[in-house]
């Protein structure tokens, strides 16, 4: 295990350790960082980057120590090194740029005193000459990136200083560039740059914060990088440029000082005027892109600044070529449903996963509430940690998710995410591993929902599979992006019980609950997370309590919170089950929220239902969905506050022929073909390409 | 104030802000050499010690001798010029003072090489600055001990001193004129060590554990600043920060001084060991460090320390005899011995026609 340390305990040094750790890990070296020496301030991105490398170290586990930024070694670092009690066979190296011989001797001596081991001195001034940044702590060495090719237009990354946004012409120019089909534009801005852009009407521009994604990850994605500003914008961008050049990408130096070019790097010099960039790219860079990349890779400067030189100087094994080898296990497909307010995302994923039987290794990563259902379906499931107000960071659980995904997935694996908000963990692991990623994303947002934040991460997915709604007016016509694939409704299908089977199951239910009934009403209004439906449940319980031989089941997910006071009703029972549909199939009426799964299950199984939509800012537009069915005479619809209407509707369903009418209408309705199999096929296609 | 004798001009060149042994050694030395002629002290304001004060032990002696240090003199002229510890020039681009003398002696003080052969400091740079700034009939490097001499010789062999330089055959030892205290008649397993708090002064923790075990009656460590910040707690150690306890008081707490350093560093002279001997203690150190003391310091590997201490505890008379013999042995580092040695060198210098 290689321990990476830095001479000083500054934030800059820690950031350099993070980038260096990832670089070495990408080369197949086993790297670790000491978690006892974290800086006081560690931003969210750094925590994600560090998580995979941090460990409380036992000195015995260390085989090698690399001290970067060794030109300045602080007392804290010396004490930390001393604390490891390194074994005699451990090798230690001091890596730095030493302006004088005394600086090198001093650094070597300090580390020798602290570790008791004489370190190998690696002077980057001679090993990696003409650096992009003279005062970098990070050993700026070019690492070949694991290219993620998708056959689309070149991916263009432009680095801009935050103050560039003060010029009102900048964003319009970028927005215009974003419309050109010749490239896919991405911006990188430090500081509050991303936030500022997202607060404007140009919020559709794709923007990365300076340290949002590791440089090697951006290099794997990029084809062209353009740098504006005064000089080389920090160590991360220097590392990004190096890795990109090494990987055959083109770097365009539009800095005021020509800083990249001045170092001797094989870059293309561009003008400082952003307005001229598009033409420069179109007529100079794009047409010569392959040649620019080839010449960069062959340049002596890049060879001299290659990671292999550093590896040799450190006595590390140099990988034969390219990134670390990938294991030869079969491609794994991991479904990751968010937990949402119920189990709908997980249910949808299992439906698609079932269609992928025989497609290799299929597994799930899911939150605790979803795990039993997934396991019951016969899938392996990696448990994730639920978010909790007791965690130090609001994203602490997502850090664990990231770690677990990082360890479970390999480049080329598939990740299928079902949810509304793409967590940092998912975004990162897709980029880090170059995963074949699919986003299962149901539509029908509410009119005022701002999708900008949600959609910002969409480009990391190869495709977005949108399970359509049963009714056309509910499907967004504008959602026709590059990678949007519409499939029919993804819906659970159970065989309809015949009359005898229905009678048998109703009898079994009656016996089990000790409650004889002729009428069975199911209420599925949710677990109270999105909308409080206690009043509606009480009203229904009261209404149905007067009926003879009636059973009213309030059905919730296992673990859901049940409103108090429901147990006092004679005809009402609360049931926790994952098999609600089976009960609905034998019921005379179902009163349900209009979530995607329940709605379509009731529709596709021809079951009479009254929909009481849930309303919350983060939910889909359940009221439109319910209205679409009601307008066609395929269901009843009652707004939550209309309790008297609800009573009338229930009475009509139970005491008139309304339910039969609905059944007949449903039987006659033509609904779209379910999209379960098509979704599975689309997911499989990616790897085959 | 002692009247300044007439006679040969003796000039010292050093940065008087050196902490620790160098300034203590020079202070003791000045008391002796001042008897031989007119002593001038030329202070060099090096970058190494920027912002520090003159070492108090040196300032006191200078005041007693009535010598006012001259800072950064453009020209230093004397019959003999003694430059102490060239390491102070390691961060400077030039030595601005010009030195004109019959004999320029650079007292090495620091080891030129560390154990294993790595350079102790940029010797070539420092010696180069001195060489370029000086005009002398003779230029010598004076090692302070046998070990220090070995590092100078090995360095010279690998890198080469500037042309015209030689190595003095005599050691320029530190004067150890400490008052001798009698050894205890009933030694106990009370161990301790004393050093500046630099990490080079401390062996690995496993060695510290061997030297200062739980079964010892006392383990007193003065200058323990690095140990005070460690996570691992050794309740059987009594840790005192550097200078938090008078040295006399420290020695009253122990009967055995056990002194090991980082394996990548070694004392050039080991003045602190002589202090321990003078205080009437049995001093135990690693073989290389002990070698300079010709048996006055018990040579041991860390794992042997316990047995050695047990053997002394079992035979108090042997403890007493060892301390007395050791005290006798270090009289060779007395001011009289140094005066004789310096007198000889000075005489030789003055004989040479300028």
Interface residues (C-beta under 8 A of the other chain):
Chain A: X78 X79 X82 X83 X85 X100 X101 X102 X105 X106 X108 X109 X110 X112 X113 X114 X116 X117 X118
Chain B: X90 X91 X114 X116 X118 X119 X120 X121 X122 X124 X125 X198 X199 X200 X202 X203 X204 X205 X206 X226 X229 X230 X231 X232 X262 X263 X264 X265
